[in-house]
């Protein structure tokens, strides 16, 4: 459960999304550094065995940017601001 609480430190990532990230193979914030959010999304879809709502991709973009220390604008702390 430590990993879920670590991931939930990321704004917009609750327990459910944290579990999706863990299931995709990324157990903590450190493991997200340098990752491709589209790759996380693909792995999530494979794990779920179906197409996952694209909003998950936006959350993964936020999570990776957060892990990389790239967020400088408070508006980028909202997952919906990471849409295409």
C-alpha positions as CSV (number, residue, x, y, z in Angstrom):
1,X,0.0,0.0,0.0
2,X,3.0,2.3,0.4
3,X,3.2,2.7,-3.4
4,X,-0.4,3.8,-3.7
5,X,0.1,6.5,-1.0
6,X,3.2,7.7,-2.8
7,X,1.5,8.0,-6.1
8,X,-1.5,9.7,-4.6
9,X,0.8,12.6,-3.7
10,X,0.5,13.5,-7.4
11,X,-2.4,16.0,-7.8
12,X,-5.3,14.4,-9.6
13,X,-4.1,10.8,-8.9
14,X,-6.4,9.1,-6.4
15,X,-6.3,5.5,-5.2
16,X,-8.0,4.2,-8.4
17,X,-5.7,5.9,-10.8
18,X,-2.7,5.0,-8.6
19,X,-3.7,1.3,-8.9
20,X,-4.0,1.7,-12.7
21,X,-0.4,3.1,-12.7
22,X,0.8,0.3,-10.5
23,X,-0.9,-2.3,-12.7
24,X,0.9,-0.8,-15.7
25,X,4.2,-1.5,-14.0
26,X,5.0,1.8,-12.3
27,X,4.9,1.3,-8.5
28,X,5.9,4.8,-7.3
29,X,6.7,8.3,-8.4
30,X,10.4,7.6,-9.0
31,X,9.4,4.9,-11.6
32,X,7.5,7.5,-13.6
33,X,10.5,9.7,-14.3
34,X,11.4,9.8,-17.9
35,X,8.5,7.6,-19.0
36,X,6.3,8.0,-22.0
37,X,2.7,8.7,-20.8
38,X,1.4,7.0,-24.0
39,X,3.3,3.8,-23.1
40,X,1.8,3.8,-19.6
41,X,-1.7,4.3,-21.2
42,X,-1.0,1.3,-23.6
43,X,0.1,-0.9,-20.8
44,X,-3.0,0.1,-18.8
45,X,-5.2,-0.8,-21.8
46,X,-3.4,-4.2,-22.1
47,X,-3.8,-4.9,-18.4
48,X,-7.5,-4.0,-18.4
49,X,-8.0,-6.0,-21.6
50,X,-10.0,-3.1,-23.2
51,X,-9.8,0.5,-24.3
52,X,-9.4,2.7,-21.3
53,X,-11.0,6.2,-21.3
54,X,-8.6,8.7,-22.8
55,X,-8.8,10.8,-19.7
56,X,-6.4,8.3,-18.1
57,X,-3.8,9.4,-20.7
58,X,-4.2,13.0,-19.6
59,X,-3.7,11.9,-16.0
60,X,-0.6,9.9,-17.0
61,X,0.8,13.0,-18.7
62,X,0.3,15.0,-15.5
63,X,1.9,12.2,-13.4
64,X,5.0,11.9,-15.6
65,X,5.5,15.7,-15.7
66,X,5.1,15.9,-11.9
67,X,7.6,13.1,-11.5
68,X,10.0,14.9,-13.8
69,X,9.6,18.1,-11.9
70,X,8.4,19.9,-15.0
71,X,5.3,21.5,-13.7
72,X,5.8,25.3,-13.2
73,X,2.2,26.4,-13.7
74,X,-0.5,25.6,-11.2
75,X,-3.0,25.1,-14.0
76,X,-0.9,22.1,-15.1
77,X,-1.7,20.4,-11.8
78,X,-5.2,19.7,-13.2
79,X,-5.4,16.5,-15.4
80,X,-7.9,18.0,-17.8
81,X,-5.3,20.6,-18.8
82,X,-3.2,17.8,-20.4
83,X,-5.7,17.0,-23.2
84,X,-4.5,16.8,-26.8
